[in-house]
């Protein structure tokens, strides 16, 4: 996108050539509405991607944490590690934004990117929010290499071990469902 198009359009407007300005915008800088397709991924799909990318934020290279680990911490230490279902900043620990992985489209679907695994990257909620519908080059970001699960596994194995050693976790359907999800994704990875 070029400031020159806007400058030239303003010049046309100043000269009373509104039709010329319209044509300039329509040809050189047309409006293309962005669409939100409302994509939804299963927990297993998300976990597969987190494992594929090694629980690394592919935009920063920072390590991320398997989401149920954070929720378990909030359940065990609600005052010290608060959680809010809508991630309200005044009521939710900042670690949720900084360390929770999510799926992002490297090239946003709204900008012509494919909605498939070849265009998905693991990133933090924070960076996902910042990136929105921007292209990497527009943000001067670069795609980082995936992580090595031998070096960092997002604490997914810790979570599986802890949950299996603590049967009382069955009382929390969300945490228990994520145990099954983790086990399924890990078994597929083997």
N, C-alpha and C positions, 0 to 999 in steps of 0.2 A: 504494500500500500504506500502511496506516495503523497507527500504533502503538496507536490507540484499540482496534482489534479485539483486539490482544494483551492490552492492559490489561483490557478487559471480559472476555475469556476467563479471564484469571488471577483476576479477581474471582469469576467463576462457580465456578472450581476451588476457591478459598478458602472459598466458601460450601457446598462439597460438592455442587455441581450439575454433575457431570462430563458428563452428557448434554446439558445446556444449553451447556456449553463446546464440546462436539463439534459441535453444531448451528451455533453461532456461527462456528466455524472453517470448517465445510463450506459455509456460505452466504456468509460475508463475506470469507473468505481461503482458498479451496479450494486444495489441492495440485494443481498442474499440472506433471507431469514434463516436463523438457526433453529433447528428443531430439537426438542427433547423427546427421544423415543421411549423414555421410561423403561430402560432395560432392567432386567432382574436376573440375577445369577443364583444358582443353588449354592448352598454352603459347601457342598462337595466340589463344585466347579471353582469356587473361590480358593478353597484350600489347595486344590491341585495347582492353581496358578501361584499361590504363595510358595509352595514347595518347588515348583519349576524355577521360580526366580530367586530361590534361596532366602526368602524372608528379608530381601534387600529392597530398599526404595530405589527403583531403577532410575530415578531422576537425581538423587543425591548420593547414592551409595551407602546410606545409613542403614543400620540394622533395624528391623521391625519385629514385633512380638505377635504371636498367635493370639487373636482377639479374646478367646475365652480365658487366657491367662490373666489379662487385665480385669475381666469381669469377676473372676474368682478372687482376685486381690480385693476388689471392691466389696464382694460379699463377706470376706473374712475381716476386712479392715475398712468399714464404711466411712468412718470419720476421717481417717488418714488418706484414703484413696477413693473419694466419692465418685459415683456414677450417676448420670442422668439419662433417661431413655432417649431424649432428643439432643443429648450432648450440650446442654445449655452451659455456656462458658463460665457462668458464675456458680454453677453447681456440679461441674464435672471436672475431674483431674485432667490437666493439660496433656498428660501422657496418652490419653485416648486419641487426641488429635495428632500427636507427634509420633506415636509408635504403632498405631493400629493400621494394618495393611488394608488396602482396598484395590479394586480393579480400576484401571484407567485405560482409556483408548489413547494410544500414542498419537495417532492422528484422529482427532475427534470425529465421531460419526457425522455430526452436524457440518463438518468440514470435508466430508467425502471419505472418511476412513471406514474400514470394514469392521463389522461387529463380530470378530472371530479372534481366536487365540493368537493369530499372527500379529494382531494389532493391540493386544492387551499387555499391560505392564503392571507390576505390583508397585504401589506407591503409598505413602502415608495419606491419611485423611487430610492433613494440613496441606500437603502439596497438591493433592487432588483438587481441593477447593481453590487453591491459588491458580492452578493451571486452567481449570474450567474448559473453555472451548478454544484455548490458544494452542498454536503449533509450537513445538519445542524451539524452533529457530526464532520465533517471535519473542520468546522468553529468554533466549540465549542459554537454554538448557541442553544437555546432551544425555543420551541414553547410556546409563552405566551398565557394565556387565552383570549378569546374574551372580548371586552369592553361591558359596559352596556350603551345602548342608552339613558337611563334615566339620566345618568351622563354626557355623551358626545355624541353628534350626528353628529360630523364633521361639524356643522353649516348648515346641509342640510335643517332643518326647517327654519332657518334664510333666506337661499337662496330662498326657495319657497315663504316665506312671502314677501321678498324684491321684487322679480321678479313679483309677482302678484300685488304688490302695485305700480309698476313702468311700466306701459304699453309701455313706450318707449323701453323697453328691447326687444320687438318684432322686432325691427330694426336690432338686432344682431341675425341671425339665429342660431348660435352655442349656445349662452346663452339661447335662447328661447327653443331650442330643449332639452337642459339639464333640463329646468324647467319641461317639459312634462315627461322626463325620471324620474326625482325625484318624481314627483307626482305619476306616475305609480308604481314605486318600493315601495313607502311609502304606497300606497293603497293596494298593494299585501301583505305587511307586517302586515296590520291590521287584 
